[in-house]
Amino acid sequence: MPRNQAYLPRCATGAKGYPTVFFAEKNAIMDEKPEIIYKILSIEWDMFTAVNKGGERAGCQEDQRTFFGMRKAQFSAWSLKAVASYLEDLINARRKGRNLLEEKYIHMMKTTEPSLYNALIARVVQPTAGLRALAREISDKLLEQTRLLFEEYPYVSGRGRPLYSTLDNWNTSIETYQFCELLTYSEATLGALVEHIDALENDGVSLARAILENTVMFYGYDSLETAEAATHE
């Protein structure tokens, strides 16, 4: 890749705000769907470390433990149908020589680094209008759930990315990161996620909250309330 087209993954900053805690097995997130999730993490890690291959590496590309922990937090909150569908997406992509994580970062550049986006977008398989609509539907639902978390747990939520894409700068927003990742999923996976989010909401459960709860567990806390109190001190 020419030097003027080199780029790095935009690493999450939330981890820097939390204390370093040994992730004891009793706090493990992955208590079901273990085989599927482990396969997802293994393929994603290979794709993640291959971003900007041969060029400069971001610090997070050397931190497999945090990568696995943060991604487990997400996938453990998904339905079995959704994780199984996403694993199929990854396997199909790998078979075709696609790197879905690289494609996600290129999509993100549309608002964060437009000139680089224009130089790299030809590498990306463009999502259909139907896929974009599903991705936007899911992103909007999760953004509203996350907005409520920002209000209830400002210290825990506020240590990560800003919420909206209008705030994109050196730290990419949740909206941009989330929407651009969704663009790399298949319509089958997005459909499974819509079903899961709707089913959870019918039971009064927020997917965004479940993911955040899993995340603070990774950092050694037993609840969002405990994490909020600790980060408020």
Secondary structure by P-SEA (a helix, b strand, c coil): ccccccccccccccccccccccccccccccccaaaaaaaaaaaaaaaaaacccccccccccccaaaaaaaaaaaaaaccaaaaaaaaaaaaaaaaacccaaaaaaaaaaccccaaaaaacccccccccaaaaaaaaaaaaaaaaaaaaaaaacccccccccccccccccccccaaaaaaaaaaaccaaaaaaaaaaaaaaaaacccaaaaaaaaaaaaaccccaaaaaaaaac
